[in-house]
C-alpha cells in the first residue's frame, strides 16, 4: 500500500469527520481512509462530512466508483457536507448540488 492522498483530519468537533485531499485520489484512498470513517460515523448516527481541498489533481475511475458507492450506501445518514477550497470549478460543481 502506497501513501494515501486523503488524510483524515483530527481535532474536529464530535460528530464531524473530515479529510484533506492533497493530490489525485485513488480507490485505495477511499477503501483505506474514507469508507471506514464514514461507515463508523453512519453506525453512530448522522454523517457530517468536511473535505478540505487545497489542491486537486483528479480521481481515478475506481475512486469515483468508491465515492458513489459509500454515498449511496449511507445516503439516509448524511446530514451535512462541507467542501473547503479556493478552486473555482469545484465551487461551481458543488453549487449545482447545493
Residue pairs with C-beta under 8 A, 6 or more apart in sequence:
1 28
1 32
2 28
4 28
4 29
4 32
4 33
5 21
5 22
5 23
5 24
5 25
5 26
5 29
6 19
6 20
6 21
6 22
6 25
6 29
6 30
6 33
6 34
7 19
7 20
7 22
7 33
8 17
8 18
8 19
8 33
8 37
9 18
9 19
9 20
9 50
9 52
12 18
12 50
15 41
15 45
15 46
15 48
16 48
16 49
16 50
17 37
17 38
17 41
17 47
17 48
17 49
17 50
18 49
18 50
18 51
18 52
19 33
19 34
19 37
19 50
19 51
19 52
20 51
20 52
20 53
20 54
21 51
21 52
21 53
21 54
21 55
21 56
22 54
22 55
23 55
23 56
23 57
24 57
24 58
24 59
24 60
25 58
25 59
25 60
25 63
26 59
26 60
26 62
26 63
27 60
27 62
27 63
27 65
27 66
29 63
30 63
30 66
30 67
30 70
31 66
34 66
34 67
34 70
35 66
35 70
38 47
38 49
38 70
38 74
39 70
39 74
41 47
41 48
41 49
41 77
42 74
42 77
45 77
46 77
46 78
46 79
47 74
47 77
47 78
47 79
48 79
48 80
48 81
49 78
49 80
49 81
49 82
50 81
50 82
50 83
50 84
51 81
51 82
51 83
51 84
52 84
52 85
53 83
53 84
53 85
53 87
53 90
54 85
56 85
56 87
56 90
59 67
71 78
83 90
83 94
85 91
